[in-house]
Amino acid sequence: MKIVIDTTGLFPADLLDGMVEDYFSNPDTQDIWLTKLEHGTPIAVAYCAPERLTEGTYNLYLIAVHKDFQGKGLGKKMMGHIENLLRSQGNRILLVETSGLPEFEMTREFYDQYGYTREAVIRDFYREGDDKIVFWKRLQ
């Protein structure tokens, strides 16, 4: 799975370890982990979890498609699957956070294209000059 993230070149895969710990260690977790395989090899991954202290709000922390499979609709299919799954469980809102750096422009356009609203900008969040852009979508 880390190879998928590494091929995007957008963020270090070692951040994944702490992010998904609850999914792999807690049998009662409400976290969601998806992996799309091609001949037994991961080509796309997604991870989302409930936003703490909320009712029916999830945060999509990761969605990545291996660079060799980008532009073929896999990201769209994974987003649709996540949204439908969360909707079927009665969840209300899906949040997505990403960087404001130029290399994340295609990522931001992806969320714009699939009906997400740019809800907030937190300046200099990740580091000086790297804003956090928060996207929002109602699921119901």
C-alpha positions in Angstrom: 0.0 0.0 0.0 2.9 2.3 0.7 4.1 1.9 -2.8 0.8 3.4 -4.1 1.3 6.5 -1.9 5.0 6.8 -2.8 4.3 6.8 -6.6 2.1 9.9 -6.2 5.0 11.9 -4.8 2.5 14.1 -2.8 3.3 13.0 0.8 5.5 10.5 2.6 4.0 7.0 3.1 5.6 6.7 6.5 2.8 9.0 7.8 0.4 6.1 7.1 1.6 4.0 10.1 0.2 6.2 12.8 -2.8 7.2 10.7 -4.3 3.7 10.3 -3.3 2.2 13.7 -6.9 2.1 15.0 -8.1 0.2 11.9 -5.6 -2.6 12.3 -5.6 -2.8 16.1 -9.2 -2.2 17.2 -11.8 -4.9 16.3 -14.6 -2.4 17.0 -13.2 0.4 14.8 -15.4 2.4 12.5 -12.5 3.4 10.3 -12.7 2.3 6.7 -9.8 1.1 4.7 -10.1 0.3 1.0 -7.6 -1.3 -1.4 -8.0 -1.9 -5.1 -5.8 -4.7 -6.3 -4.6 -5.6 -9.8 -3.2 -9.1 -10.1 -2.7 -9.1 -6.3 -0.8 -5.8 -6.2 -2.3 -2.7 -4.6 -3.0 0.1 -7.2 -5.3 2.3 -5.2 -6.0 2.9 -1.5 -8.3 5.0 0.6 -8.8 5.5 4.3 -11.4 7.4 6.2 -12.5 7.6 9.9 -15.2 9.2 11.9 -14.4 12.7 13.0 -14.1 12.6 16.7 -16.8 14.4 18.8 -19.3 14.5 15.9 -22.4 12.6 14.8 -22.3 11.2 11.3 -19.2 13.1 10.1 -16.3 11.3 8.5 -12.9 12.6 7.4 -11.2 11.1 4.3 -7.6 11.1 5.3 -6.2 9.4 2.3 -7.0 8.5 -1.3 -4.3 7.6 -3.7 -4.0 5.9 -7.1 -0.7 4.4 -8.3 0.7 6.8 -10.9 0.6 4.1 -13.6 -3.2 3.8 -13.1 -4.2 7.5 -12.7 -6.6 9.0 -15.2 -8.7 5.8 -15.6 -11.5 6.6 -13.2 -10.3 4.6 -10.2 -10.3 7.6 -7.8 -13.8 8.5 -8.9 -15.0 4.9 -8.3 -13.3 4.8 -4.9 -14.9 8.1 -3.9 -18.3 6.9 -5.0 -17.9 3.7 -3.1 -16.9 5.5 0.1 -19.7 8.0 -0.2 -22.3 5.3 -0.8 -21.0 3.2 2.1 -21.0 6.1 4.5 -24.5 7.2 3.3 -25.8 3.6 3.7 -24.6 3.7 7.3 -26.5 6.9 8.0 -23.5 9.3 8.0 -24.2 12.9 7.1 -21.0 14.6 6.0 -17.6 13.7 4.4 -14.7 16.1 5.0 -11.4 16.1 3.0 -8.3 18.0 3.8 -5.5 18.7 1.4 -2.6 21.1 0.8 -2.8 24.4 -0.8 0.6 24.0 -2.6 0.6 24.1 -6.4 1.5 20.4 -6.7 -1.9 19.6 -5.1 -3.9 21.6 -7.7 -5.1 18.4 -9.5 -6.1 17.0 -6.1 -8.2 20.1 -5.4 -9.7 20.0 -8.8 -10.7 16.4 -8.3 -12.7 17.3 -5.2 -14.3 20.3 -7.0 -15.3 18.1 -9.9 -17.1 15.6 -7.6 -19.3 18.1 -5.8 -17.2 19.0 -2.8 -17.3 22.6 -1.5 -14.2 24.4 -0.5 -15.3 25.1 3.1 -12.2 26.5 4.7 -8.6 27.6 4.3 -6.3 27.4 7.3 -3.2 29.5 6.3 0.3 28.1 7.0 -1.2 24.9 8.6 1.3 22.3 7.4 4.3 24.7 7.4 4.9 28.3 6.5 3.3 28.9 3.0 1.5 25.5 3.0 -2.2 26.1 3.7 -4.8 23.4 4.6 -7.8 23.4 2.3 -10.9 21.7 3.8 -13.5 20.3 1.5 -17.1 19.4 2.6 -19.9 17.3 1.1 -23.3 16.4 2.5 -24.0 12.7 2.0 -27.7 12.7 2.7 
